[in-house]
């Protein structure tokens, strides 16, 4: 009977530790949210491909990315994604249901870098990089 109590107590401590780690890992501080809003929010364009992004950062850290190719008026056919703020980047985890690969968005030298990481049909890792500038 004594061993069962010890296992139950260990399981409870393990569960509490897991919940604590999960809540710490996903939360952004208000400072991180404000910084991400200043860095990423707005219209971005890749002039070579006319691909455009509209990024919005909400007060609670929720990030919405609208992605379309063409003119500003073509936003009706935009794809919408969500992202998480993590380490000064926007992270979009893979979405298997919609066949969207893992992606990161970061700022380098006032340019937005959109990195996509996936494996091709042979299993070889592939990284694509697209550069955007802020649209005036």
C-alpha positions as CSV (number, residue, x, y, z in Angstrom):
1,X,0.0,0.0,0.0
2,X,2.8,2.4,0.8
3,X,4.4,2.0,-2.6
4,X,1.1,2.9,-4.3
5,X,1.0,6.1,-2.4
6,X,4.5,7.0,-3.4
7,X,3.6,6.3,-7.1
8,X,0.5,8.5,-6.9
9,X,2.5,11.3,-5.2
10,X,5.2,11.1,-7.9
11,X,2.6,11.1,-10.7
12,X,0.9,14.2,-9.2
13,X,4.2,16.0,-9.0
14,X,5.0,15.0,-12.6
15,X,1.7,16.3,-13.8
16,X,2.1,19.6,-11.9
17,X,5.6,20.0,-13.4
18,X,4.3,19.3,-16.9
19,X,1.5,21.9,-16.6
20,X,3.9,24.5,-15.3
21,X,6.4,23.9,-18.2
22,X,3.6,24.1,-20.8
23,X,2.2,27.4,-19.5
24,X,5.7,28.9,-19.3
25,X,6.7,27.8,-22.8
26,X,3.8,29.3,-24.7
27,X,3.3,32.6,-22.9
28,X,4.8,35.8,-24.3
29,X,5.5,38.8,-22.1
30,X,3.9,42.2,-22.9
31,X,7.4,43.5,-23.9
32,X,7.8,40.6,-26.5
33,X,4.4,41.3,-27.9
34,X,5.1,45.1,-28.3
35,X,8.4,44.4,-29.9
36,X,7.0,41.9,-32.3
37,X,4.2,44.3,-33.2
38,X,6.7,47.1,-34.0
39,X,8.9,44.7,-36.0
40,X,6.4,42.7,-38.0
41,X,3.0,44.5,-38.2
42,X,2.1,45.9,-41.5
43,X,2.2,45.2,-45.3
44,X,5.2,43.5,-46.7
45,X,6.0,42.7,-50.4
46,X,8.4,40.6,-52.4
47,X,8.6,42.8,-55.5
48,X,10.1,40.0,-57.7
49,X,7.1,37.7,-57.2
50,X,4.5,40.3,-56.1
51,X,3.7,38.1,-53.1
52,X,2.4,40.2,-50.3
53,X,1.9,39.7,-46.6
54,X,-0.3,41.5,-44.1
55,X,0.8,40.8,-40.6
56,X,-1.1,41.8,-37.5
57,X,-0.1,41.2,-33.9
58,X,-2.9,41.4,-31.3
59,X,-2.5,42.6,-27.8
60,X,-2.6,39.1,-26.4
61,X,0.3,37.9,-28.7
62,X,-2.0,36.3,-31.3
63,X,-0.4,36.8,-34.8
64,X,-2.4,36.6,-38.0
65,X,-0.7,36.5,-41.4
66,X,-2.6,37.1,-44.7
67,X,-0.6,35.9,-47.7
68,X,-1.5,36.6,-51.4
69,X,0.1,37.2,-54.8
70,X,-1.0,40.0,-57.0
71,X,-2.5,43.4,-56.5
72,X,-3.6,44.9,-53.2
73,X,-7.2,44.5,-54.3
74,X,-6.7,40.7,-54.6
75,X,-6.7,40.2,-50.9
76,X,-10.0,38.3,-51.2
77,X,-8.1,35.2,-52.3
78,X,-5.5,35.5,-49.5
79,X,-4.4,32.5,-47.4
80,X,-4.5,33.1,-43.6
81,X,-2.0,31.7,-41.1
82,X,-1.4,32.0,-37.4
83,X,2.0,32.3,-35.8
84,X,3.6,32.3,-32.4
85,X,6.1,34.8,-31.2
86,X,9.2,33.0,-30.0
87,X,12.7,34.4,-29.6
88,X,12.2,37.5,-31.8
89,X,10.7,35.4,-34.6
90,X,7.3,34.4,-35.8
91,X,7.0,30.7,-35.8
92,X,4.4,28.8,-37.9
93,X,4.3,25.1,-36.9
94,X,3.5,22.6,-39.7
95,X,-0.2,22.2,-40.5
96,X,-0.6,18.6,-41.8
97,X,-4.3,19.1,-42.6
98,X,-3.6,22.0,-45.0
99,X,-0.1,20.7,-46.2
100,X,1.7,23.8,-44.8
101,X,5.3,23.3,-43.8
102,X,7.1,24.7,-40.8
103,X,8.0,28.3,-41.3
104,X,9.9,31.1,-39.5
105,X,9.6,34.8,-40.1
106,X,12.4,37.1,-38.9
107,X,13.8,40.6,-39.5
108,X,17.3,41.1,-40.8
109,X,18.6,44.6,-41.9
110,X,15.0,46.0,-42.1
111,X,13.9,43.2,-44.4
112,X,11.5,40.4,-43.6
113,X,12.9,36.9,-44.2
114,X,10.4,34.1,-44.7
115,X,12.0,30.7,-44.2
116,X,10.2,27.5,-45.0
117,X,11.5,24.1,-43.9
118,X,10.3,20.8,-45.1
119,X,11.5,17.4,-46.5
120,X,11.2,16.6,-50.2
121,X,9.8,13.2,-51.4
122,X,13.2,11.6,-50.8
123,X,13.3,12.8,-47.2
124,X,16.1,15.4,-48.0
125,X,15.6,18.6,-45.9
126,X,14.8,21.7,-48.0
127,X,14.9,25.3,-46.8
128,X,13.4,28.1,-49.0
129,X,14.1,31.7,-48.3
130,X,12.0,34.7,-49.5
131,X,12.8,38.3,-48.8
132,X,10.1,41.0,-48.3
133,X,10.4,44.8,-47.8
134,X,7.9,46.9,-46.0
135,X,5.3,48.3,-48.4
136,X,4.8,52.1,-48.2
